[in-house]
Amino acid sequence: MNRTALLPALLLSVCLVATGCGGDDGGDDEKAAEPLSKADFVTQADEICADGNAEIEAEAEAFPDEPSEEEIAQFADDILIPNIQGQHDDIDALGAPEGDEDDVQAVLDALQEGIDAVEADPNTLLSSDDPFTEANDLAGAYGLEECAG
């Protein structure tokens, strides 16, 4: 499969994982607040993902049709990794619903593993082994739609 065909699949995969925009980390006062319900957590996390998807898609429009390995690495370093890391951090800052801490942490851990894999080797984005598959699967199983596709 050529790179032109892989780029849309790559972007879809990354967008499905979840990306996010910056936000208030809440500080210690909000952490002590009542935990979100699962429905509220899912709604807010999916909003983070939808915002991030839009950001990545906007940046991807300027991406070349047949990117070089260097262009893929630059896109990963400049756009994908910071955006997805921001999404991870924003979702983490929401705080897991009571009783769902392990499930939410599993999603966040899998997402961080994917981020770390892409950071170590941006060309993993072109491999058949999507570094975000586990995060997507766990997010979907938890009920996140925008974050898992």
trRosetta pair geometry for C-beta under 8 A, 3 or more apart (Angstrom, degrees):
i j d omega theta_ij theta_ji phi_ij phi_ji
1 5 4.9 -107 -176 82 98 129
1 6 5.8 116 124 -57 115 93
2 5 5.4 95 61 12 72 99
2 6 7.1 -138 106 -4 38 95
2 66 7.2 -38 158 -121 114 102
3 6 5.3 -61 -143 41 38 113
3 7 6.3 52 158 -39 71 94
3 66 5.4 101 76 -149 115 65
3 67 5.8 -133 157 50 137 70
3 72 7.9 -114 -149 -61 127 126
3 126 6.9 -38 -114 -123 84 125
4 7 6.2 -40 -152 11 28 113
4 65 5.3 11 -117 163 106 82
4 66 5.2 -39 -61 -84 94 76
5 8 7.3 -57 -170 32 36 99
5 9 7.2 24 145 -5 65 115
6 9 5.5 -68 -154 47 43 111
6 10 5.6 48 151 -28 78 108
6 126 5.4 44 158 -134 156 77
7 10 5.5 -54 -143 35 30 114
7 11 6.3 26 161 -16 65 106
7 60 7.7 152 170 -164 105 112
7 63 6.7 178 -161 118 135 134
7 65 7.6 -147 21 -160 157 37
7 67 6.6 116 -88 7 123 113
8 11 5.8 -56 -145 39 31 108
8 12 6.2 33 156 -20 66 107
9 12 5.7 -54 -146 38 30 112
9 13 6.2 32 155 -21 64 107
10 13 5.8 -57 -150 35 27 111
10 14 6.3 19 157 -12 64 108
10 125 5.0 58 -142 169 123 101
10 126 7.0 -26 -80 -82 130 52
11 14 5.8 -57 -144 41 31 107
11 15 5.9 30 157 -19 67 110
11 56 6.6 168 -155 142 90 113
11 57 7.0 100 174 -97 125 64
11 60 5.0 58 -117 -122 141 160
12 15 5.7 -57 -141 40 28 109
12 16 6.1 29 158 -23 64 108
12 149 7.6 65 169 -106 89 142
13 16 5.9 -57 -149 33 25 111
13 17 6.9 34 152 -30 59 99
13 125 8.0 170 74 -151 131 78
13 130 5.1 -132 -156 -140 144 130
13 132 5.9 141 161 56 96 122
13 136 7.6 -80 -158 -56 72 146
14 17 5.7 -46 -159 17 35 115
14 19 7.1 35 152 -50 87 119
14 56 6.2 -155 113 -171 115 159
14 80 5.7 -69 -153 -134 148 113
14 84 6.9 -94 -165 -69 94 127
14 125 7.5 -2 -56 -133 118 113
14 132 6.8 135 -101 0 47 157
15 19 6.8 -58 -124 1 49 115
15 52 7.6 172 -139 113 63 86
15 53 4.3 73 -161 -128 101 90
15 56 5.5 -158 -87 75 87 137
15 57 6.6 43 -98 -53 138 93
15 149 7.9 89 99 -77 80 105
16 53 8.0 59 -63 -101 31 117
16 132 7.5 143 80 120 90 133
16 136 5.6 31 123 -118 112 119
16 147 7.5 73 167 158 51 26
16 148 6.2 16 169 176 93 20
16 149 3.5 -18 -138 -44 121 116
17 49 7.9 -158 103 -134 41 108
17 84 6.3 10 102 -130 131 118
17 87 7.8 119 116 94 89 151
17 111 6.4 132 -179 -125 110 97
17 114 6.7 -143 -131 104 148 159
17 132 4.3 -67 -85 -170 128 145
17 135 5.5 39 -141 102 98 127
17 136 5.9 -79 -94 -69 64 86
17 139 7.6 137 -152 2 47 153
17 147 6.9 -18 155 -173 30 66
17 148 7.8 32 -117 -98 29 42
18 45 7.3 -26 -139 169 149 88
18 48 6.6 41 -176 105 110 95
18 49 3.7 -69 -127 -106 86 101
18 52 6.1 75 171 60 51 144
18 53 7.9 -57 -127 -49 36 89
18 84 7.2 103 88 -136 61 76
18 87 4.7 172 131 163 87 142
18 88 7.9 122 95 -65 110 56
18 91 7.0 36 138 -43 148 141
18 111 7.2 -39 53 -121 110 138
18 135 7.9 -116 21 147 102 121
18 139 6.9 -178 -25 -124 126 162
18 144 7.5 -26 -67 157 133 141
18 146 7.0 87 -103 117 88 82
18 147 3.8 2 -69 -132 123 84
18 148 7.8 -10 -41 -46 102 48
19 48 7.9 -149 100 146 32 77
19 49 6.6 89 35 -140 46 51
19 51 7.7 -123 97 91 77 65
19 52 2.4 -174 94 163 74 126
19 53 6.1 146 39 -53 104 43
19 55 6.3 -125 117 59 130 111
19 56 5.4 112 23 -30 166 121
19 80 7.9 -98 -103 -145 130 54
19 83 4.4 7 -161 146 121 105
19 84 5.2 -65 -106 -84 82 57
19 86 7.2 43 -176 67 70 95
19 87 4.5 -137 -156 -43 24 140
20 23 7.6 -64 160 -4 117 110
20 48 4.0 -11 -113 179 113 98
20 49 6.8 -39 -73 -72 81 36
20 51 6.2 49 -143 77 51 107
20 52 4.3 -42 -52 -57 27 123
20 83 7.1 157 44 178 44 66
20 84 7.9 89 15 -130 76 25
20 86 4.9 -142 77 115 89 87
20 87 3.1 141 -3 -98 98 66
20 88 7.7 -157 18 3 124 37
20 89 7.7 -144 68 55 137 72
20 90 4.3 -139 145 32 158 142
20 91 7.0 -163 -49 -30 151 85
21 48 7.1 -144 29 -145 69 68
21 51 4.6 -69 -7 136 113 133
21 52 6.4 -155 -32 -70 64 69
21 55 6.6 148 -76 -40 90 142
21 86 6.8 -12 -148 136 9 133
21 90 7.3 62 67 -68 43 160
22 86 6.0 -70 -75 -159 62 127
22 90 7.3 -165 -136 -75 24 118
23 48 7.8 -86 -8 -108 140 105
23 90 5.3 79 31 -126 116 110
23 93 7.2 -174 85 78 107 148
24 27 7.7 -42 169 -12 98 85
25 89 7.6 -48 -108 158 102 104
25 93 5.0 -121 -147 -124 62 139
26 29 7.5 -142 162 67 72 69
26 30 3.3 -100 -174 66 102 141
26 31 6.2 119 120 -45 121 71
26 93 5.5 159 6 178 117 103
26 95 7.9 -92 88 -26 173 108
27 30 5.9 97 60 13 69 95
27 31 7.3 -122 109 -7 40 95
28 31 5.4 -55 -148 33 38 117
28 32 6.6 35 157 -19 68 104
29 32 6.1 -62 -159 34 30 108
29 33 7.2 46 142 -39 61 96
30 33 5.1 -33 -159 3 48 123
30 95 8.0 -157 134 -20 89 132
31 95 6.5 155 -131 -78 63 129
35 95 5.5 -130 -127 130 80 119
35 96 7.0 -17 -155 93 126 46
35 97 5.6 128 146 -136 117 38
35 98 4.7 142 62 -39 149 85
36 40 4.3 -132 -170 91 103 114
36 41 4.4 134 106 -61 130 83
36 44 6.9 -88 -138 18 161 137
36 94 6.1 -29 1 166 145 98
36 95 6.3 139 5 80 96 93
36 97 5.6 -79 87 -84 73 79
37 40 4.7 91 52 10 81 102
37 41 6.8 -144 90 -7 40 88
37 97 6.0 31 -177 -123 21 123
38 41 5.5 -54 -145 37 32 114
38 42 6.2 32 157 -20 66 106
38 97 4.5 -67 -72 -11 63 173
38 100 6.1 110 -96 -29 102 155
38 143 7.2 62 164 53 111 151
39 42 5.9 -54 -147 36 27 110
39 43 6.4 28 154 -19 62 108
40 43 5.6 -53 -146 37 32 113
40 44 6.2 24 159 -12 66 109
40 97 7.9 133 57 -85 87 110
41 44 6.1 -63 -146 42 26 104
41 45 5.9 22 160 -15 66 112
41 94 5.9 123 -134 142 81 135
41 95 8.0 -109 -105 85 112 60
41 96 7.0 45 -130 -145 153 39
41 97 5.0 -110 -16 -41 145 102
41 100 7.6 -170 58 77 166 147
41 104 7.5 -73 173 -95 145 134
42 45 5.9 -57 -138 41 26 108
42 46 6.0 24 161 -17 63 111
42 142 7.6 -171 -97 129 101 93
42 143 5.2 -50 -109 110 140 109
42 144 5.8 -154 -140 -89 83 64
42 145 8.0 62 178 3 107 81
43 46 6.1 -62 -148 39 23 108
43 47 6.5 26 152 -22 61 106
44 47 5.6 -50 -150 31 33 114
44 48 6.7 38 151 -20 63 100
44 94 5.6 150 104 -120 133 135
45 48 5.6 -49 -155 31 36 114
45 49 6.5 35 148 -17 65 105
45 91 5.0 55 -125 -123 98 104
45 94 6.4 -89 -67 -3 86 165
45 144 5.7 -64 107 -115 126 121
45 146 7.9 173 117 63 70 104
45 147 5.8 -26 142 -39 103 144
46 49 5.4 -51 -147 38 37 114
46 50 6.2 41 153 -22 67 103
46 144 5.9 -178 -73 -153 89 79
46 145 5.8 26 -119 52 132 79
46 146 3.9 114 -158 25 83 116
46 147 6.0 -108 -99 -18 60 93
47 50 5.7 -50 -143 35 32 111
47 51 6.4 33 156 -17 63 105
47 146 7.6 109 -47 49 20 159
48 51 6.0 -58 -152 37 28 110
48 52 6.3 24 153 -15 63 111
48 87 5.7 135 149 -141 110 81
48 90 4.9 173 -137 110 140 132
48 91 5.9 -161 73 -65 160 83
48 147 7.8 27 76 -79 92 110
49 52 5.7 -60 -147 41 31 111
49 53 6.2 38 154 -26 67 103
49 87 6.6 74 -92 -151 58 130
49 144 7.2 112 -18 177 153 116
49 146 3.9 151 90 120 124 104
49 147 4.1 -138 -72 -77 154 70
50 53 5.6 -48 -146 30 31 115
50 54 6.7 32 154 -19 61 103
50 146 4.7 -59 -55 -153 82 151
51 54 5.9 -57 -157 33 31 111
51 55 6.7 31 149 -18 64 106
52 55 5.5 -53 -149 35 37 113
52 56 6.3 31 156 -14 70 104
52 83 5.7 134 -153 171 101 103
52 84 7.4 102 -176 -89 142 49
52 86 7.4 171 -103 85 118 103
52 87 4.9 -2 -71 -78 161 124
53 56 6.0 -58 -148 39 30 106
53 57 6.1 28 156 -18 66 111
53 146 6.9 -117 -17 -176 136 100
54 57 5.8 -56 -143 39 28 111
54 58 6.3 32 157 -22 63 106
55 58 5.9 -55 -150 33 28 111
55 59 6.6 21 155 -12 63 107
55 83 6.0 -173 103 -133 129 132
56 59 5.8 -59 -150 41 33 108
56 60 6.0 35 153 -25 68 110
56 79 6.6 115 -123 159 73 112
56 80 6.9 58 -123 -98 116 67
56 83 5.9 152 -70 126 96 165
57 60 5.5 -54 -141 35 31 114
57 61 6.9 48 156 -36 61 93
58 61 6.1 -41 -162 9 31 115
59 62 6.5 -64 -172 35 42 103
59 63 7.3 58 135 -42 67 100
59 75 7.7 144 139 -147 117 93
59 79 4.8 167 140 -133 159 140
60 63 4.9 -34 -158 2 52 126
60 75 8.0 66 -102 -156 70 132
60 79 8.0 153 -60 147 68 159
63 67 6.2 -35 176 -66 99 125
63 71 7.4 128 -155 158 85 118
63 75 6.3 35 -113 -101 119 141
64 67 4.9 136 67 -80 101 67
64 68 7.9 25 65 -4 145 70
64 71 6.1 -24 28 174 120 166
67 71 3.9 -131 -162 90 98 126
67 72 5.1 122 125 -55 130 79
67 75 7.1 -32 -148 -11 158 137
68 71 4.7 100 49 5 74 100
68 72 7.1 -133 96 -3 42 86
69 72 5.6 -52 -149 36 34 114
69 73 6.3 36 151 -20 66 105
69 122 7.9 133 -176 89 73 108
69 123 6.1 -8 -143 -87 103 109
70 73 5.6 -53 -148 36 32 112
70 74 6.3 31 153 -19 65 105
71 74 5.6 -51 -144 37 33 111
71 75 6.2 36 154 -20 65 105
72 75 5.7 -53 -147 36 30 112
72 76 6.3 31 153 -18 63 107
72 122 5.5 158 127 136 90 118
72 123 6.7 82 106 -91 139 58
72 125 6.3 -166 -177 64 117 128
72 126 6.8 -18 -151 -40 162 115
73 76 5.7 -54 -148 37 30 112
73 77 6.1 24 156 -14 66 111
73 122 4.2 157 -107 47 61 152
73 123 7.5 -21 -69 -46 89 73
74 77 5.8 -57 -141 42 30 107
74 78 5.6 6 168 0 68 118
75 78 6.4 -64 -127 49 20 95
75 79 5.2 -32 -171 33 62 120
75 80 6.3 55 137 -13 76 106
75 122 7.8 131 64 -167 76 136
76 79 7.3 -52 -91 55 9 78
76 80 4.8 -40 -132 46 49 125
76 81 5.7 57 163 -27 69 101
76 118 5.5 -149 -158 166 125 107
76 119 7.6 -173 151 -89 114 41
76 122 3.8 -170 27 -126 159 116
76 125 6.4 -154 -82 -25 122 142
77 80 7.9 31 -1 46 18 86
77 81 6.0 -9 -122 23 28 129
77 119 8.0 96 -99 -127 69 67
77 122 7.0 -63 -36 -73 81 138
78 82 7.3 -35 174 10 25 121
79 82 7.0 -98 -168 44 10 96
79 83 6.0 -4 166 -11 57 124
80 83 5.9 -73 -146 41 21 108
80 84 5.9 7 169 -9 66 114
80 118 6.6 -86 118 149 130 151
80 125 7.7 -78 -120 -90 179 143
81 84 6.2 -59 -137 42 24 103
81 85 5.9 25 162 -19 63 112
81 115 6.1 108 -139 -158 77 90
81 118 6.2 -165 -82 103 95 115
81 119 5.5 95 -122 -82 139 90
82 85 5.7 -57 -141 40 28 111
82 86 6.2 32 157 -22 63 107
83 86 5.7 -55 -153 34 28 113
83 87 6.6 29 150 -19 62 104
84 87 5.4 -48 -149 34 37 115
84 88 6.4 44 150 -23 65 101
84 111 7.2 -157 171 180 105 103
84 114 7.7 -91 160 102 148 108
84 115 5.5 -171 108 -95 121 106
85 88 5.5 -48 -150 33 34 116
85 89 6.4 31 153 -16 65 106
85 115 5.7 108 -76 -148 81 150
86 89 5.7 -57 -146 39 31 109
86 90 6.1 31 155 -20 66 107
87 90 5.7 -54 -143 37 29 110
87 91 6.3 25 159 -14 65 106
87 111 7.9 -112 99 180 103 144
88 91 6.2 -62 -151 39 25 105
88 92 6.2 25 152 -19 63 111
88 108 6.1 112 -159 -145 91 83
88 111 5.2 177 -102 119 109 130
88 112 6.2 108 -152 -72 153 77
88 115 6.8 -62 -31 -34 150 148
89 92 5.5 -54 -145 38 31 115
89 93 6.3 35 154 -24 64 106
90 93 5.7 -53 -149 33 30 114
90 94 7.3 45 148 -33 59 92
91 94 5.7 -36 -162 8 40 117
91 104 7.9 -159 151 -168 104 104
91 107 7.9 -81 136 110 145 121
91 108 6.7 -166 98 -91 114 101
91 147 7.7 77 -93 -112 147 147
92 108 5.6 88 -82 -125 97 144
96 100 5.2 -146 173 91 104 84
96 101 4.4 137 86 -103 147 54
96 103 7.5 146 -153 64 129 77
96 104 3.7 -168 -108 38 115 151
96 105 6.9 -50 -55 -36 150 77
97 100 4.4 37 67 31 91 124
97 104 7.4 141 24 -39 70 135
98 101 7.8 -6 -138 -36 29 94
100 103 4.8 -54 -169 45 79 116
100 104 5.5 76 131 -22 93 102
100 142 7.6 99 -169 -148 124 111
101 104 6.1 -62 -145 41 27 106
101 105 6.0 26 158 -19 65 112
102 105 5.7 -56 -142 39 28 111
102 106 6.3 35 155 -26 63 104
103 106 5.7 -52 -152 29 29 113
103 107 6.9 29 151 -17 62 101
103 138 7.6 177 -171 -179 72 100
103 142 5.4 140 158 -106 119 112
104 107 5.7 -51 -155 33 36 112
104 108 6.4 31 150 -14 67 108
104 142 7.1 106 -82 -140 58 154
105 108 5.6 -56 -145 42 35 111
105 109 6.0 38 155 -22 69 106
106 109 5.8 -51 -141 36 28 111
106 110 6.3 27 158 -16 62 107
106 138 5.4 -141 120 -157 102 146
107 110 6.0 -60 -150 38 27 108
107 111 6.2 27 153 -19 64 110
107 135 6.2 85 -164 -149 64 72
107 138 4.6 -167 -92 116 71 118
107 139 5.1 96 -138 -75 123 72
107 142 6.1 -49 -57 -10 136 149
107 144 7.5 89 -139 9 155 142
107 147 7.9 40 -175 139 135 137
108 111 5.6 -55 -146 37 30 113
108 112 6.3 32 155 -19 65 105
109 112 5.7 -54 -148 36 30 110
109 113 6.5 34 151 -21 63 103
110 113 5.6 -50 -150 33 34 115
110 114 6.6 36 151 -18 63 102
110 132 8.0 99 142 -151 93 51
110 134 4.2 -132 -154 113 127 105
110 135 4.0 178 115 -75 104 70
110 138 5.4 134 24 17 153 142
111 114 5.7 -53 -154 34 34 112
111 115 6.4 35 149 -19 66 104
111 132 7.1 28 -122 -134 61 89
111 135 4.1 100 -74 -125 66 141
111 139 8.0 65 -62 -52 112 118
112 115 5.4 -50 -146 36 36 114
112 116 6.2 37 154 -20 67 105
113 116 5.7 -54 -146 38 30 112
113 117 6.3 33 153 -22 64 105
113 131 7.4 -150 121 178 76 92
113 134 7.2 -3 71 63 131 133
113 135 7.6 -177 53 -49 92 107
114 117 5.7 -53 -147 33 31 112
114 118 6.5 25 157 -13 65 105
114 131 4.1 134 -142 133 76 91
114 132 4.1 70 -145 -85 155 66
114 134 7.4 -168 -54 50 107 91
114 135 5.4 -75 -10 -6 138 133
115 118 6.1 -61 -151 39 29 105
115 119 6.1 30 152 -21 66 110
116 119 5.5 -54 -143 37 31 114
116 120 6.2 30 157 -19 65 107
117 120 5.9 -57 -148 37 28 109
117 121 6.9 -43 172 46 62 87
117 124 5.3 -76 147 80 101 171
117 131 4.0 -164 83 -139 137 138
118 121 7.3 -94 -142 72 24 49
118 122 5.8 45 -176 -110 73 53
118 124 5.8 -123 -95 61 57 114
118 125 6.1 55 -125 -54 105 96
118 131 5.6 -167 -47 61 86 156
119 122 7.8 26 -110 -66 15 73
120 124 7.8 43 73 -14 86 133
121 124 5.0 92 95 -27 98 99
122 125 5.9 -22 175 3 62 114
123 126 5.4 -45 -169 31 65 110
123 127 7.0 77 136 -35 73 94
124 127 5.2 -42 -153 15 49 121
124 129 7.1 -58 -164 84 91 91
124 131 5.1 55 134 -42 130 123
125 131 7.5 -56 -79 12 55 113
127 130 7.7 -167 85 -63 80 34
129 133 7.6 -87 -174 -6 58 133
130 133 4.5 113 80 -47 103 93
130 136 7.8 -1 120 5 134 135
132 135 4.9 -57 -163 47 71 115
132 136 5.6 78 136 -28 87 100
133 136 5.7 -58 -149 37 29 112
133 137 6.2 26 157 -18 66 108
134 137 5.7 -55 -146 37 30 111
134 138 6.2 25 158 -14 66 109
135 138 6.0 -58 -143 41 28 107
135 139 6.0 29 158 -20 65 110
136 139 5.9 -58 -144 38 26 110
136 140 6.3 24 158 -17 63 109
136 148 4.9 123 -164 -144 62 74
136 149 6.4 -5 -154 22 115 107
137 140 5.9 -58 -149 38 27 110
137 141 6.3 25 155 -18 64 109
137 148 7.3 137 -64 -148 10 119
138 141 5.7 -54 -145 37 31 111
138 142 6.4 30 155 -20 64 107
138 148 7.9 -152 71 -100 43 126
139 142 5.8 -59 -152 35 30 110
139 144 4.2 -60 176 62 90 127
139 147 4.4 -118 -179 115 142 106
139 148 3.7 -176 96 -65 104 108
140 143 7.8 84 -178 -46 30 11
140 144 6.6 -86 -78 66 32 73
140 145 7.6 68 -118 -102 70 40
140 148 3.5 -169 -58 147 79 153
140 149 7.1 -42 -78 57 117 64
142 148 8.0 153 43 -35 86 143
144 147 3.8 -24 152 50 131 116
144 148 5.1 113 92 -8 90 105
145 148 6.5 -77 -135 50 17 88
145 149 7.5 -84 179 103 53 2
146 149 8.0 33 -160 -69 20 37
